[in-house]
Amino acid sequence: MWVRTRVRRWQRRDGFDKIDLYTRGTLHSLVWGAILCEGLLSVTRPVRHSDAPAVLIAGTVLTAVAQGVCAARLVGRTLDSYVGRRTTEPRLVVLAAVLMAANAAGVLTLGAYAGPDEFPEIQMALAAVVLPFMTSLVLVVPVWTSTACLVAVAAGVGGGVWAAGGNALFALATFVSVALGNALVSATVRVSAWSLGVMLKLREAKDVETRLAVAEERLRFGRDMHDVLGRNLAVIALKSELAVELAQRGKPAAVDQMTEVQRIARDSQQEFRDVVRGYREIDLPTELAGAQGVLEAAGITCAVRDSGLRPGEHLPADVRSALGWVVREAATNVLRHGDPRRCSIHLDTDRDSVRLVVENDGVPQDAAGASPGAGSGLRGLRERLGALDGRLEAGPAGDGLFRLRATVPLPSPRTAVPSPLEDRRHPRPLEDRRRHPRPLEERR
């Protein structure tokens, strides 16, 4: 049962957690493996049969255990420091260095009692003493600093062996074995920590990407909500005011206006659901027809001109959708701002680009200095057109006119759609008629 639980916990970990656990386990295994090796070599037969006091042997073993506890704690902290999670306590590093020096002194003293000739394993024991400290040091100091420290420690250990009775060749061999062995282990530890750091950065980058995707989806949802409901709410407000006026005059036409408000409200509810589900599509011909119908219903003369599209030409679906959003937002702004009496929508297409110009009168005088980029609707349109390398210009055009111009480049070879005006000549499907306001002539 215990093994099964551990296996399930391991399987639930993601890739980085597994690599992190593996790296930490490897470093702790190196530390405790070196301590175990040094402890066993300190109680071998040459040492026990020498004149070394039992207190010295026991003290050396206990110092090795203390060094292992300190090094095991230090290696985890230095690994966290290397990957940027926390800072290392200098006091813990100093303590580890002191315990290493004390443990090396104990091993050298035991070697002096036993004699280097009778105790040649002293080279391995001294390398095991140095390894726990170097495993941590290589993670908190630059490479050149750790290399200099390793050379100094190896030289000190070699000198200690020579002082303990070993000849010059044995002392040199001790220096080389301690230096090369710990250099190899230190390089391996550094590479492992570097790999873990790269994995951590990739994980953080993935988290940032996920948060950006969520933020982008929120922006898309907010933009779609503004574009979808803005015009419909403006129409509802306009028709409600008209219905109130008709009701006050006792005219039965108020009932028709409220019926139309009810229909638009239901259509808005369905469009809201479509936005939430992410399945809503906007089409240019439908939006042109809907904009003309809504504006004319509000008493605004709307003329749609299509001088660029020839029968049989097609626009790409993404271009139609983007320009459809432009038409919807432009119609919303015409209804909500100023007191317009006429509006014109001009669609012009050539070989390289398609241009949509919406112009209306009735702009208030104080709008002359308004920023053409103001409003979340225009910002949303610029985002949509920017995805197609298009651009949007909006602002006063003089004589009380306001002009909105959208330009989208066309790919080559170009695929296009039947002229939006031609599509209006054909009856729209029932679903489209329910979703979008009908032109004035249809309602009559």
C-alpha positions as CSV (number, residue, x, y, z in Angstrom):
1,M,0.0,0.0,0.0
2,W,2.8,2.4,0.9
3,V,4.6,1.7,-2.4
4,R,1.4,2.2,-4.4
5,T,0.8,5.5,-2.7
6,R,4.3,6.7,-3.5
7,V,4.0,5.6,-7.1
8,R,0.7,7.5,-7.5
9,R,2.2,10.7,-6.0
10,W,5.1,10.3,-8.4
11,Q,2.8,9.9,-11.4
12,R,0.8,13.0,-10.4
13,R,3.9,15.2,-10.5
14,D,4.6,17.2,-13.6
15,G,7.8,17.0,-15.6
16,F,9.6,19.8,-13.7
17,D,8.8,18.4,-10.3
18,K,10.2,15.0,-11.3
19,I,13.4,16.6,-12.6
20,D,13.7,18.7,-9.4
21,L,13.1,15.7,-7.2
22,Y,15.6,13.6,-9.2
23,T,18.3,16.4,-9.0
24,R,17.9,16.9,-5.3
25,G,17.9,13.2,-4.6
26,T,21.1,12.8,-6.7
27,L,22.9,15.6,-4.8
28,H,21.9,14.3,-1.4
29,S,23.0,10.8,-2.5
30,L,26.4,12.2,-3.4
31,V,26.7,13.9,0.0
32,W,25.7,10.9,2.1
33,G,27.5,8.5,-0.1
34,A,30.8,10.4,0.4
35,I,30.1,10.6,4.2
36,L,29.4,6.9,4.4
37,C,32.6,6.1,2.4
38,E,34.7,8.3,4.6
39,G,33.1,6.9,7.8
40,L,33.8,3.3,6.8
41,L,37.4,4.0,5.8
42,S,38.0,5.7,9.2
43,V,37.3,2.4,11.0
44,T,39.1,0.0,8.7
45,R,41.6,-2.6,10.1
46,P,44.8,-0.5,9.6
47,V,43.2,2.3,11.6
48,R,41.8,0.1,14.3
49,H,45.1,-1.9,14.7
50,S,47.1,1.3,14.9
51,D,47.9,3.3,18.0
52,A,45.0,5.7,17.2
53,P,42.9,6.4,20.3
54,A,39.3,5.2,20.1
55,V,38.1,8.7,21.0
56,L,39.9,10.0,17.9
57,I,38.3,7.4,15.7
58,A,34.8,8.0,17.2
59,G,35.3,11.8,17.0
60,T,36.2,11.6,13.4
61,V,33.2,9.5,12.6
62,L,30.9,11.8,14.5
63,T,32.4,14.8,12.8
64,A,31.7,13.2,9.4
65,V,28.1,12.7,10.4
66,A,27.8,16.3,11.5
67,Q,29.4,17.4,8.2
68,G,26.8,15.2,6.3
69,V,23.9,16.8,8.1
70,C,25.2,20.3,7.5
71,A,26.1,19.5,3.8
72,A,22.7,18.0,3.2
73,R,20.9,21.1,4.4
74,L,23.3,23.3,2.6
75,V,23.0,21.6,-0.8
76,G,19.3,22.1,-0.9
77,R,19.6,25.8,-0.1
78,T,22.4,26.4,-2.6
79,L,20.4,24.7,-5.3
80,D,17.5,27.0,-4.5
81,S,19.9,29.9,-4.6
82,Y,21.2,28.8,-8.0
83,V,17.8,28.7,-9.6
84,G,16.8,32.0,-8.0
85,R,14.3,30.8,-5.4
86,R,16.1,31.9,-2.2
87,T,19.4,33.3,-0.9
88,T,22.1,31.2,0.9
89,E,23.0,31.9,4.5
90,P,26.8,32.7,4.6
91,R,26.9,31.3,8.1
92,L,25.9,27.8,6.9
93,V,28.6,27.9,4.3
94,V,31.2,28.9,6.9
95,L,30.0,26.1,9.2
96,A,30.3,23.5,6.4
97,A,33.9,24.7,5.7
98,V,34.8,24.4,9.4
99,L,33.3,20.9,9.6
100,M,35.2,19.9,6.4
101,A,38.5,21.1,7.9
102,A,37.9,19.4,11.2
103,N,36.9,16.1,9.4
104,A,40.0,16.3,7.2
105,A,42.2,17.0,10.2
106,G,40.8,13.9,11.9
107,V,41.4,11.7,8.8
108,L,45.0,13.0,8.5
109,T,45.6,12.3,12.1
110,L,44.3,8.7,11.7
111,G,46.6,8.4,8.7
112,A,49.6,9.6,10.7
113,Y,48.9,6.9,13.3
114,A,48.3,4.1,10.8
115,G,51.0,5.3,8.3
116,P,50.4,6.1,4.7
117,D,51.9,2.8,3.6
118,E,49.5,0.8,5.8
119,F,46.6,3.1,5.1
120,P,46.7,4.0,1.3
121,E,42.9,4.5,1.4
122,I,43.5,7.8,3.0
123,Q,43.4,9.4,-0.5
124,M,39.9,8.2,-1.1
125,A,38.8,9.2,2.4
126,L,40.2,12.7,2.0
127,A,38.4,13.0,-1.4
128,A,35.2,11.9,0.3
129,V,35.7,14.6,3.0
130,V,36.1,17.4,0.5
131,L,33.2,16.3,-1.8
132,P,30.2,17.4,0.3
133,F,31.5,20.9,0.7
134,M,32.5,21.3,-2.9
135,T,29.1,20.0,-4.0
136,S,27.5,23.1,-2.4
137,L,30.2,25.6,-3.0
138,V,30.1,25.2,-6.7
139,L,26.5,26.4,-6.8
140,V,27.0,29.7,-4.9
141,V,30.2,31.1,-6.3
142,P,31.5,31.6,-9.8
143,V,33.3,28.7,-11.5
144,W,36.7,30.3,-11.3
145,T,36.3,30.9,-7.5
146,S,35.2,27.3,-6.9
147,T,38.1,26.1,-9.0
148,A,40.6,28.2,-7.0
149,C,39.1,26.9,-3.7
150,L,39.3,23.3,-4.9
151,V,43.0,23.7,-5.8
152,A,43.7,25.3,-2.5
153,V,41.9,22.6,-0.5
154,A,43.6,19.8,-2.6
155,A,47.0,21.4,-2.0
156,G,46.3,21.6,1.7
157,V,45.2,18.0,1.8
158,G,48.3,16.9,-0.1
159,G,50.5,18.9,2.2
160,G,48.8,17.3,5.2
161,V,49.5,13.8,3.8
162,W,53.1,14.7,3.3
163,A,53.2,16.0,6.9
164,A,51.6,12.8,8.1
165,G,54.5,10.8,6.9
166,G,53.8,10.2,3.2
167,N,56.5,10.7,0.6
168,A,56.3,13.5,-2.0
169,L,54.9,11.1,-4.7
170,F,52.1,9.9,-2.4
171,A,51.3,13.5,-1.5
172,L,51.2,14.5,-5.2
173,A,49.0,11.6,-6.0
174,T,46.6,12.7,-3.2
175,F,46.5,16.2,-4.5
176,V,45.7,15.0,-8.1
177,S,43.0,12.5,-6.9
178,V,41.3,14.9,-4.6
179,A,41.4,17.7,-7.2
180,L,40.3,15.7,-10.3
181,G,37.7,13.7,-8.5
182,N,36.0,16.7,-6.9
183,A,36.4,18.7,-10.2
184,L,34.5,16.0,-12.1
185,V,31.7,15.8,-9.4
186,S,31.5,19.7,-9.2
187,A,31.1,20.0,-13.0
188,T,28.4,17.4,-13.0
189,V,26.6,19.1,-10.1
190,R,26.8,22.5,-11.9
191,V,25.5,21.1,-15.1
192,S,22.6,19.4,-13.3
193,A,21.7,22.6,-11.5
194,W,21.9,24.6,-14.8
195,S,19.5,22.1,-16.4
196,L,17.1,22.5,-13.5
197,G,17.3,26.2,-13.9
198,V,16.5,26.0,-17.6
199,M,13.5,23.8,-16.8
200,L,12.3,26.3,-14.2
201,K,12.5,29.1,-16.6
202,L,10.6,27.1,-19.2
203,R,7.9,26.4,-16.6
204,E,7.7,30.0,-15.7
205,A,7.5,31.0,-19.3
206,K,4.6,28.5,-19.8
207,D,2.8,29.9,-16.8
208,V,3.2,33.4,-18.2
209,E,2.0,32.2,-21.6
210,T,-1.1,30.7,-19.9
211,R,-1.8,33.9,-18.1
212,L,-1.4,35.9,-21.3
213,A,-3.8,33.5,-23.1
214,V,-6.4,34.0,-20.3
215,A,-5.9,37.8,-20.4
216,E,-6.2,37.8,-24.2
217,E,-9.4,35.7,-24.0
218,R,-10.8,38.2,-21.5
219,L,-10.0,41.0,-23.8
220,R,-11.6,39.2,-26.8
221,F,-14.7,38.5,-24.7
222,G,-15.0,42.1,-23.6
223,R,-14.5,43.4,-27.1
224,D,-17.1,41.0,-28.5
225,M,-19.6,42.0,-25.8
226,H,-19.1,45.6,-26.7
227,D,-19.4,45.1,-30.4
228,V,-22.4,42.7,-30.1
229,L,-24.5,44.4,-27.6
230,G,-23.6,48.1,-28.2
231,R,-25.7,48.6,-31.3
232,N,-28.6,46.5,-30.1
233,L,-28.8,48.3,-26.8
234,A,-28.7,51.7,-28.6
235,V,-31.6,50.6,-30.8
236,I,-33.6,49.3,-27.8
237,A,-33.1,52.7,-26.1
238,L,-34.1,54.6,-29.2
239,K,-37.2,52.5,-29.8
240,S,-38.2,52.6,-26.2
241,E,-38.2,56.4,-26.3
242,L,-40.2,56.4,-29.5
243,A,-42.7,53.9,-27.9
244,V,-43.1,56.2,-24.9
245,E,-43.8,59.2,-27.1
246,L,-46.3,57.2,-29.1
247,A,-48.0,55.9,-26.0
248,Q,-48.3,59.4,-24.6
249,R,-50.0,60.5,-27.8
250,G,-52.3,57.5,-27.6
251,K,-51.2,55.9,-30.8
252,P,-51.3,52.1,-31.2
253,A,-48.0,52.1,-33.1
254,A,-46.4,52.1,-29.7
255,V,-47.3,48.4,-29.4
256,D,-45.4,47.7,-32.6
257,Q,-42.3,49.5,-31.4
258,M,-42.3,47.6,-28.1
259,T,-42.8,44.3,-30.0
260,E,-39.7,45.3,-32.0
261,V,-37.8,46.0,-28.8
262,Q,-38.8,42.6,-27.5
263,R,-37.5,40.9,-30.6
264,I,-34.2,42.8,-30.5
265,A,-33.8,42.0,-26.8
266,R,-34.3,38.3,-27.6
267,D,-31.8,38.5,-30.4
268,S,-29.3,40.2,-28.1
269,Q,-29.8,37.4,-25.6
270,Q,-29.0,34.8,-28.3
271,E,-26.0,36.7,-29.5
272,F,-24.7,37.0,-25.9
273,R,-24.9,33.2,-25.7
274,D,-23.1,32.8,-28.9
275,V,-20.3,35.1,-27.7
276,V,-20.0,33.1,-24.5
277,R,-19.7,29.9,-26.5
278,G,-17.2,31.4,-28.9
279,Y,-19.1,30.4,-32.0
280,R,-20.4,33.8,-33.2
281,E,-19.5,34.8,-36.7
282,I,-19.9,38.2,-38.3
283,D,-20.6,38.5,-42.1
284,L,-20.2,41.7,-44.1
285,P,-23.3,41.5,-46.3
286,T,-25.5,40.8,-43.3
287,E,-24.0,43.7,-41.3
288,L,-24.4,46.1,-44.2
289,A,-28.1,45.2,-44.5
290,G,-28.6,45.4,-40.7
291,A,-26.9,48.7,-40.4
292,Q,-28.9,50.3,-43.1
293,G,-32.1,49.0,-41.6
294,V,-31.3,50.2,-38.1
295,L,-30.2,53.6,-39.2
296,E,-33.3,54.1,-41.4
297,A,-35.5,52.9,-38.6
298,A,-34.0,55.7,-36.4
299,G,-34.8,58.3,-39.1
300,I,-31.3,58.5,-40.5
301,T,-30.9,58.3,-44.3
302,C,-28.4,55.6,-45.0
303,A,-26.9,55.0,-48.4
304,V,-24.7,52.0,-49.1
305,R,-22.5,52.2,-52.2
306,D,-20.4,49.4,-53.6
307,S,-18.2,50.7,-56.4
308,G,-15.3,48.3,-56.2
309,L,-16.7,44.8,-56.1
310,R,-17.7,43.2,-59.4
311,P,-20.0,40.3,-59.8
312,G,-18.2,37.0,-59.1
313,E,-15.4,38.5,-57.0
314,H,-14.9,37.2,-53.4
315,L,-13.4,38.6,-50.3
316,P,-11.6,36.3,-47.8
317,A,-13.7,35.2,-44.9
318,D,-11.5,36.9,-42.3
319,V,-11.6,40.2,-44.2
320,R,-15.4,39.9,-44.4
321,S,-15.7,39.3,-40.7
322,A,-13.3,42.1,-39.7
323,L,-15.2,44.6,-42.0
324,G,-18.5,43.3,-40.6
325,W,-17.4,44.3,-37.1
326,V,-16.4,47.7,-38.5
327,V,-19.8,48.3,-40.0
328,R,-21.5,47.2,-36.7
329,E,-19.4,49.5,-34.5
330,A,-19.8,52.4,-37.0
331,A,-23.6,52.0,-36.9
332,T,-23.5,51.9,-33.1
333,N,-21.5,55.1,-32.9
334,V,-23.8,56.9,-35.4
335,L,-26.8,56.1,-33.2
336,R,-25.1,57.0,-29.9
337,H,-23.2,60.1,-30.7
338,G,-24.4,63.4,-32.1
339,D,-27.6,64.1,-34.0
340,P,-27.1,62.7,-37.5
341,R,-29.5,63.0,-40.4
342,R,-27.6,61.1,-43.0
343,C,-25.0,58.4,-43.2
344,S,-23.1,56.9,-46.1
345,I,-21.3,53.6,-46.3
346,H,-18.9,53.2,-49.2
347,L,-17.1,49.9,-49.9
348,D,-14.3,50.1,-52.5
349,T,-12.1,47.2,-53.6
350,D,-9.1,47.1,-55.9
351,R,-6.5,44.4,-56.6
352,D,-4.4,45.0,-53.4
353,S,-6.8,46.2,-50.7
354,V,-10.4,46.8,-49.7
355,R,-11.5,50.1,-48.1
356,L,-14.7,50.8,-46.1
357,V,-15.6,54.4,-45.4
358,V,-18.5,55.3,-43.1
359,E,-19.4,59.0,-43.0
360,N,-22.2,60.8,-41.1
361,D,-23.2,64.3,-40.2
362,G,-24.5,65.8,-37.0
363,V,-21.2,65.8,-35.1
364,P,-21.2,68.2,-32.1
365,Q,-18.9,71.1,-32.2
366,D,-17.0,70.0,-29.1
367,A,-16.1,66.8,-30.9
368,A,-13.7,68.6,-33.2
369,G,-10.8,68.2,-30.9
370,A,-11.7,64.7,-29.8
371,S,-9.1,62.0,-30.1
372,P,-9.9,59.7,-33.0
373,G,-8.6,56.7,-31.0
374,A,-10.9,57.2,-28.1
375,G,-13.4,54.6,-27.0
376,S,-13.0,50.9,-26.4
377,G,-14.9,50.1,-29.6
378,L,-12.4,51.7,-31.9
379,R,-9.6,50.1,-30.0
380,G,-11.2,46.7,-30.5
381,L,-11.6,47.4,-34.2
382,R,-7.9,48.4,-34.5
383,E,-7.0,45.1,-32.8
384,R,-9.1,43.1,-35.3
385,L,-7.8,45.0,-38.3
386,G,-4.2,44.8,-37.0
387,A,-4.4,41.0,-37.1
388,L,-4.9,41.4,-40.9
389,D,-2.2,44.2,-41.3
390,G,-5.1,46.6,-41.7
391,R,-5.5,50.1,-40.3
392,L,-8.4,52.2,-39.0
393,E,-8.7,56.0,-39.2
394,A,-11.5,57.9,-37.4
395,G,-12.1,61.5,-36.7
396,P,-13.9,64.7,-37.7
397,A,-13.8,65.5,-41.4
398,G,-15.0,69.1,-41.3
399,D,-18.4,70.7,-41.8
400,G,-19.9,68.7,-39.0
401,L,-18.9,65.3,-40.6
402,F,-17.3,62.3,-39.0
403,R,-15.5,59.8,-41.1
404,L,-14.3,56.3,-40.3
405,R,-12.1,54.6,-42.8
406,A,-10.9,51.0,-42.6
407,T,-8.3,49.6,-45.0
408,V,-7.4,45.9,-45.2
409,P,-4.8,44.5,-47.6
410,L,-5.9,41.6,-49.8
411,P,-3.8,38.5,-50.3
412,S,-2.6,37.6,-53.7
413,P,-4.1,35.6,-55.4
414,R,-7.4,37.0,-53.9
415,T,-10.4,35.0,-53.0
416,A,-13.6,37.0,-52.8
417,V,-17.3,36.9,-52.1
418,P,-20.2,38.0,-54.0
419,S,-20.9,41.7,-53.7
420,P,-22.5,42.5,-50.4
421,L,-25.2,44.5,-52.3
422,E,-25.9,41.5,-54.5
423,D,-26.4,39.4,-51.4
424,R,-29.0,41.9,-50.1
425,R,-31.1,41.3,-53.2
426,H,-31.7,37.7,-52.0
427,P,-33.9,36.8,-49.1
428,R,-31.9,36.3,-46.0
429,P,-32.3,33.0,-43.9
430,L,-34.8,33.1,-41.1
431,E,-32.1,32.9,-38.5
432,D,-30.4,36.0,-39.9
433,R,-33.7,37.9,-40.1
434,R,-34.3,37.0,-36.5
435,R,-30.8,38.1,-35.4
436,H,-30.4,41.3,-37.2
437,P,-32.7,44.3,-37.5
438,R,-34.6,44.3,-40.8
439,P,-34.4,47.1,-43.3
440,L,-37.2,49.7,-43.1
441,E,-38.8,48.6,-46.3
442,E,-39.2,45.0,-45.0
443,R,-40.8,46.2,-41.7
444,R,-43.3,48.3,-43.7
